[in-house]
């Protein structure tokens, strides 16, 4: 599959490229990033380069679609669709550099990815998962219209171990109006 470049009012989303590696590495040093994501810690430039290489392969086979988020030509975050299936499912993931948080850039970028997922990619369901306690991610998912579906006991794992996880989903036909979530 050919990479899809997305544009919003303030952002350009494109396949991660080698020139993003340093910015990704610097942003991943923020302790909040490995705390809430599966990124390794410490995160090295080689980790970023390998991620960019995997992203290229993911676009080629259409199963893992990652977008680097740029504002004014600078890398500020990442949004991706993982585990994309022929049946129309995927899992969304995202994170932003500390300097880009609190500006609604994440929801702007993720909304563009969701629009292409339900449009051009013809997905039916997008899942969101996060470690219990990741309120910022939950607020973003809720703002995007995801419906909270429950908690997965010890259902998420990363190199640091197993964690309880929240799960939500957005269906193609959902109106995307934020719903009540028990933790928000």
N, C-alpha and C positions, 0 to 999 in steps of 0.2 A: 504494500500500500504506500502511496506517496504521502509524505508529511503534509499536513494542512496548517497553513498559517492563518491565525485569527487576529482580528483587529477590533478594539473597542474604542470608546471615546478617549481613554487615556493610555491604553496598553496595546502592545503587540505580543502575541503568543506564537512561538515557533519551536520547532524541534530543538532540543538542547544541542549546542554546538561547542567545539573546542574552545572558542573564545569566552564561553560562560564558565569554564572550569575554575578559574581563580575566584570569581565572585561567589560561586556555589561553595567552594572550600571555605572562604572567609565567613560567609553567612552560617555555615554549619558549625562554626566554633561556638556560637551562642548556645549555652547549656539547655535552653528551652527546646532547641531543635531535636537533639537525640532523646530528650526526655519524653517527647510526644510522638516521635516518628521511629521508623526502623533504621534510620541512618546510623552507621557505626560511630563510635566515639572512642578515641579521637578520629576525626575525619581528615583525610589527607588529600592532597592534590591528585594522587593516584586514584583514590576512591572516586573523585569527581570525574576523572578521565574514563574510568571503567563504567561509571553510570552513563556517561554520554555515549560510549560505545554500545552498551546494552540498549539504550534508548533508540539508537539507529537500527539495531536488529529488531526491536519491538515494533517500530514503524514498518519495517520491511515485511514482517509476518502478520502484522495487524492485531497482535495480542496485548501489547503494552504501549500505550500512546502517551508520551510525555511532552509537555509544553514548558519551555522556559518563558517566564513572564518578564517583559521589558517595559520600563517606563522611561521616556525621554532617552532611549538608547542604552539604558543601564539595566542589568539583570536585577530583578527584585524578588523573584519567587518561582515556584514550580507548581503546576497542576498536572495531574495525570489520570488516565483511565487504565486500570490494570485488569488482567484476567478477562479481556474482551472475548466474548464467545459468539459463535455463529447464531446461537439462540437469542441473542440480543441483550446480554447482561454484561455488566462491568462494575468495577469498584473504583470510586473516585478517591484520590488522595491529593493533599495540597500542603504547602508550607510557604511562609514568606520570610524574607530577611527582617531583622528587627526594625530597620529603618522604614520599612514599608507597611508595618502593622498599624492598625487603627485608622486607616484611610479608606476602607472599603474596597481596596484593590483586589483582595482575595475573592470577595463575592462577585466583583465585576469580571475577573478572569474566569472563575469557576462557572459563572452563568454562560459565558461564551462557549466553554467546553461542553456544558450540558446541552446548549442549543444545537451544537454540531452533532453531539452524540445522539440526540433524539431525532435530528433531521437527517443529515447526510449519512451518518453511520447506522441509522435505523435501529437504535437500541430500544428496548422495551423497559428495562429496569436498571437503575444505577444504585448501587449500595454505597453507604458511607459507614465506616467503622473507626472508632477512636478509643484509646485507653480511657477507662473511667477516670474522670477528673479533668479531662481536657475540655474545659468550658469554652474556651475561645473557638475551638474547632466545632463544637456543638452549636454555638451561636451562629457561626457561618453556615453550617448545614441547615439549620432551622430557617435562616433568612433566605436560603435558596429554595425552600419549600419541601425539604426532606421530611418524611414522617418517621418519628421515633418508633422503633419496633421492639426494643428491649435490650437486655443486658446478656452478654455471652460470658458465663462464668469461666474464667481462665481460658477464654476463647481466642485471645490474641497472643502471639509469641514473637519474640525478637531475640537477638543474641544475649540480651540481659535476662531473659526468662519468660514466664507466662504471666498474663495480666487479664483482669476482667475488662471487658470491652462493651461499649455502647454500639448499637447498630440502628441504622435508619435507612430508608430507601425512598427513591423518587421514581415514580412510574411515568411513562410517556404521556399518559392522559391526565396526570395530576395537574391541578391548576396552579401549583407552586405558591399558594398562599401559606405563610407561616402558620403552623399549628402549635398547640401547647405541647411542651416537652416537660416531663416531670422534674428534671434537674435545672431547668431554666426559669 
